[in-house]
Amino acid sequence: MTDFAAIDFETANECPSSVCSVGVVVVRGGEITDRFYSLIHPEPEYYQWYCRQVHGLGPEDTEYAPVFSEVWARIEPLIEGLPLVAHNARFDEGCLKAVFRVYQMDYPYYEFRDTLSASRRRFGRLLPDHQLQTVAAACGYDLTNHHHALADAEACAAIALEIL
């Protein structure tokens, strides 16, 4: 796979629609051609303690951030015609569908590929787990800022280029 967009969302709370940041890495011809990152004003607008512990974001970070529909208007032209790749795609695709519903946007049914499933097929029991940072390391990528949406999307892109 040489043409795709790796995507990663972070959420503010247990609701899949509560995306508070997004990272996108566009790959064409096997090379990264574009990167995009944005904070997002989450909906619903509250932060769970656990989520804050994971990604370090809180209401002070996203109070004046754009809402999802404004952010997606910038992402959509970047990813047009590309399959989306995510590590644990069920989560990211679920977030995307949920936030499209909240903003009453027509969902175009993006094609998703999952590097988590691909890792399980490729590495099986050779790895102690199939978490993003573990799989990235197995693919020769050093993920140093885990749970920052752009850093995670970059790691996912590196994994996809290696095993998809």
BAVOSE-268769 format. One record per residue (C-alpha): z, x, y; residue number from 0. Coordinates in steps of 0.2 Angstrom, whole numbers. Each point is the difference from the previous one (the first is absolute). Layout:
residues N
NODE      Z      X      Y    i
NODE      Z      X      Y  NUM
...
end
This chain:
residues 164
NODE      Z      X      Y    i
NODE      0      0      0    0
NODE     -6      8     16    1
NODE      0    -15     13    2
NODE     16    -10      3    3
NODE     14     -3     11    4
NODE     18      4     -5    5
NODE     13    -12      7    6
NODE     19      0      1    7
NODE     12    -13      8    8
NODE     18      1      4    9
NODE     10    -16      1   10
NODE     15     -5     11   11
NODE      8    -11    -13   12
NODE     -3     -9    -17   13
NODE    -14    -10      7   14
NODE    -17      7     -4   15
NODE     -7     -6     17   16
NODE     13     11      9   17
NODE    -11     15      1   18
NODE      7     11     14   19
NODE    -12     15     -2   20
NODE    -17      4     -8   21
NODE     -9     16     -4   22
NODE    -19      0     -5   23
NODE    -10     15     -6   24
NODE    -19     -2     -1   25
NODE     -9     11    -12   26
NODE    -19      1     -1   27
NODE    -10     12    -10   28
NODE     17      7     -7   29
NODE      6      5     17   30
NODE     12     -8     11   31
NODE     -9     -6     15   32
NODE     13    -10      9   33
NODE     19     -3      1   34
NODE      9    -15      8   35
NODE     18     -3      3   36
NODE      9    -14      9   37
NODE     17     -8      2   38
NODE     -1    -19     -2   39
NODE     12    -13      7   40
NODE      6     -8    -16   41
NODE      0    -18     -5   42
NODE     13     -6     -4   43
NODE      9     11     13   44
NODE     15      8     -8   45
NODE      4     16     -9   46
NODE      9      1    -16   47
NODE     12     14     -2   48
NODE     -8      6    -16   49
NODE    -18      1      8   50
NODE      7     10     15   51
NODE      8     12    -12   52
NODE    -17      2     -9   53
NODE    -12      3     15   54
NODE     12      2     15   55
NODE     -8    -13     11   56
NODE      9    -13      9   57
NODE     -2    -13     14   58
NODE      2     13     13   59
NODE    -16      8     -7   60
NODE    -11    -16     -1   61
NODE      7    -11     14   62
NODE    -16      3     11   63
NODE    -12      4    -14   64
NODE    -15    -11     -2   65
NODE      0    -14    -12   66
NODE    -10      1    -16   67
NODE    -16     -9      5   68
NODE     -2     12     15   69
NODE      2     15    -12   70
NODE    -11     -7    -13   71
NODE    -14     -2     13   72
NODE      0     19      2   73
NODE      1      3    -19   74
NODE    -13    -12     -6   75
NODE    -15     10      7   76
NODE      6     16     -8   77
NODE      1     -7    -18   78
NODE    -15    -12      0   79
NODE     -9      1    -16   80
NODE     13     11     -8   81
NODE     12     -3    -15   82
NODE     18      2      5   83
NODE     11     12    -10   84
NODE     19     -1     -1   85
NODE     14      7    -11   86
NODE      7    -16     -8   87
NODE    -14    -10      7   88
NODE      9    -16     -5   89
NODE     12      3     15   90
NODE    -12      5     13   91
NODE    -13    -14     -5   92
NODE     15    -13      0   93
NODE      5      6     18   94
NODE    -18     -1      6   95
NODE     -2    -18     -7   96
NODE     17     -6      6   97
NODE     -3      6     18   98
NODE    -17     -7      1   99
NODE      8    -17     -5  100
NODE     13      2     14  101
NODE    -13      3     13  102
NODE    -11    -13     -7  103
NODE    -15     12     -2  104
NODE    -13     -2    -13  105
NODE      3     13    -14  106
NODE    -16      8     -6  107
NODE      6      5    -17  108
NODE     -1     19      1  109
NODE     -3      9    -16  110
NODE     16     10     -4  111
NODE      2     15    -12  112
NODE     17      6     -6  113
NODE      4     18     -1  114
NODE     17     -4     -9  115
NODE     -9     -8    -14  116
NODE    -13     14      0  117
NODE     14     13     -1  118
NODE      8     -9    -15  119
NODE    -16      0     -9  120
NODE     -4     18      5  121
NODE     17      9     -2  122
NODE     10    -12    -11  123
NODE     16      8     -5  124
NODE     -5     17      7  125
NODE      9     -5     16  126
NODE     18     -4      1  127
NODE     -5    -15     11  128
NODE    -15     -7      9  129
NODE      7     -1     17  130
NODE    -11      5     15  131
NODE      7     16      3  132
NODE      0      5    -18  133
NODE    -18     -4     -3  134
NODE     -5      8     16  135
NODE      8     16     -5  136
NODE     -8     -1    -17  137
NODE    -17     -2      9  138
NODE      4     16     11  139
NODE      5    -10     16  140
NODE     17      4      8  141
NODE      7    -17      7  142
NODE     12      6     13  143
NODE      3    -16     10  144
NODE      2    -13    -13  145
NODE      1    -18      6  146
NODE     -9      3     16  147
NODE    -15    -11     -2  148
NODE    -13     12      5  149
NODE      7     14    -11  150
NODE      1    -11    -15  151
NODE    -18     -6      3  152
NODE     -6     19      1  153
NODE      9      3    -17  154
NODE     -8    -15     -7  155
NODE    -17      6      5  156
NODE      3     17     -7  157
NODE      5     -8    -17  158
NODE    -15    -12      0  159
NODE    -12     15      3  160
NODE      8      9    -14  161
NODE      2    -14    -14  162
NODE    -11    -15      5  163
end
